């Protein structure tokens, strides 16, 4: 119990020193409402310095933080969009479903990840619905046409929204098998490889297993980068 209190006190201290705020400009939920887009204004953030995909440590409840990817950003206006998968019942899902236009959000800072464009290489992305923002941010940095790939998205209506809403080579593919690993592996088998870089993100066990599969492909000699988001 004492340790718990200590942790809370430490978090309060960190919050006092580092907390920044942003304003919710708009919240859109897809149907069914297990996926959200949150438009934010983040005053004082210099987005022109972003050379890799960023993550934002966002307060979703008292003493609880979640990392979200600021995507679809506009340097001039200091705005961006968070794409949040809220299919499981957790603090983050409850937080995003309660957000309204005009709300203030609290975050502890924005930092880079290891996902960045690779000179002269096309990037193939593999992931699930928790990676929408991550991969759209990577595409914004690398330039349209340089990023392709597949995201396993369970809801058919969400796949339709993804395809109609985003001008991208990223594909939303259905969850046809009992494992997203098999879904993505099957999709991979039909692709032309060359020496593309592969970026895998999303569910941690899926990321680990797919990395192994790709490393063992006979005709693959590119780089593999991974980012686990959830268990």
N, C-alpha and C positions, 0 to 999 in steps of 0.2 A: 504493500500500500504506500509506504514511504517513497519508494522509487517512482510510483505513479505521480505523486504530488510533485516530486522533483522534476519529472519530465514536463508536467504542466507548467511549472514555474519557468522552466527553461524556454518552453514554447512561447509563453507570454512575453518573455524578455526579447526573444528573437522577433516576435511580431511587432513589438514596440519599436525595434530598431530598423526592421526591414520592410514592414508592411507597406504595400502600395495599393492604390485602388483604381478600378476601371469602371466604366458605366455601360450597362446593357442597353444597346440601341434597339435590338429586336431579338425575339426568340421565335424560331419556327420549329414545330415538331412534325416529323413525317408520320404517315399513317400506316400501321398503328404507331402510337406515340412512344416508341422505344428507341428513337433516334432523334437528336436535336441539333439544330444549328443556332449558335448564339453569336450575334454580332456585338463586338465590343469596341469602345473607344478607350485607348490606353494613353493618357496624356504623358508626355515626357519620355516616351519610348522611341529611341532612334532605330527604326526598322531598316534603315539603309545599311546598317552594319551587319545584318543577318546574312551570313555566308553558309550557314548550315541550318538544318531543321531545328527549331527551338522547342523548349518545353517550359511550361509556366506552372509554378507550384501554387495551386489555387486552393483557397480555403473553402471547404464544402460543408463543414460543421465545426462546432467548438473543438479545437485541438486536432482536427482532421483535415489533411491536405491531399489533393490528387494532382497528378501531372497531366496537363492537357497541352495539345499542340496548337499554337496560334497559326492559322493558315489563312489563305486568301487575303493577305494584308495589303494595305495601301499606305505607303510611306508618308505621302503628303498629308493625309487626314488623320494618321495615327490610329487607323481602324484595322480590325482583323476579325476572323470568324473561328470559333471553336466548333468542331464537329464531334458530338458526344454520343457514344453508344450507351444507351441506358436500359439494355435488355435485362440485366440482372438487378436484383433489389439490393442496392448498397447505398452508402452515404452520397456518393457522387451522383447516382441516378436520382435520388430523392432531391438533392440540391438543384440539379438542372431542371427537373420537372416543376420546381417551385419558382424558378426565375421569371421575372416580368420586366417588360420594357421600363427603363428608368432606374432599375435597381443598381446599387453599387456592389461590385465584387471586390474581394480582398485577395491579394496574391503576394508571395514572398520574393518574387523576382523571376526573371526570364533568363534561361541559359541555353547554350548550344548542345546538340547531341552529336554523335559521330556520323550522322546521315547528311552527306553533302554531295554535290555533283562530282563526277569523276571525269577529268578532262578527256575529251575524245571518245567517251564510251556511252553507249546507250545503257539505261538502267532498267532492269526488270524487277518489279516489286511483287511480293507475295505476302498476303496477310488476310485479316478478317475485318469485321466491321468496326473494330476498335482503332483501325489504322487509317481511316478515311482522311482525317486531317493531316496525319504524318506524311502520307504519300502525296496529297495535293500540295503540301508545303514543299516537298522535294521537287515536284514538277514545276512549281513556281520558280524555284532557284535554278533548275537545270534547263528550263525552257520547254515549251510545248513540243511534242514530237520526240523528245529525248527520254521520256519515261513511259513505260508500258507495264502491264502486269495484270494480276488478278486478285480480287478481294472476295472471299466467301461471305456472302450476305444472305442470311436465312430467309428474310421476308421478301416475297415476290414483289410486293408493292414498293419496298425500299430499293430493290434492284432497278425497277422502272424509274423511280425518282432519280436515282444515281445516274442512270443512262441519259435521262432527258435534261437533267440539271447541269451536269458537268461536261464541258468540252474537253475530253481527255481520252487518251489511249488506254487508260486503266479500265478493266472490265469488272463488272459485278457478276460473279458466278454463283449458281445455286448450291445449296448444301445437299448434295445428292447422296453422299455416303455417310457412314456413321462417324467418320473422322475428317476434319478439315485438311489433315495431312494428305489423305488419299485424294481428296478433291483437287488440291493444288498440285500434287504430284502428277495426276492425270492430265491436268491442264498443261503442265510443263512439258510432258512427253510430246505434245503437239507443236511445240515452239521451235523456232530456229535459234540456236544458241550463239554461235560466234564467240567473241570474247567479251560479252556484255558483263557488266557488274550486276550482282543480284542483291537486293535488299529485302530482308525478311523481317516482319514485325507482327506483334499481336500476342496471342497466347504463348506463354513461355515454353511448355512442353512441345507445342507445335513448331515453334521457332527452332528449337534444338534439333528436333528430328528432321525437319526439312533441310537444315544446314548440312546434316550428315548425308542425306540422300543426294543433295546437289554436289557436295564434295566428291562423291563416288561416281558421278556421271562420267562415262568414258570420254565424251567430247567437250567437257567443260574445263576451261582454264582461266576463268575470270575471278574477280574478287567477290567475296560474300560478306555482307555486313548484316548484323542482326540487332534487334531492339525488342526486348520482351516487355509487354505492358501489363499482363494480368495472368493469374494462374487458373 
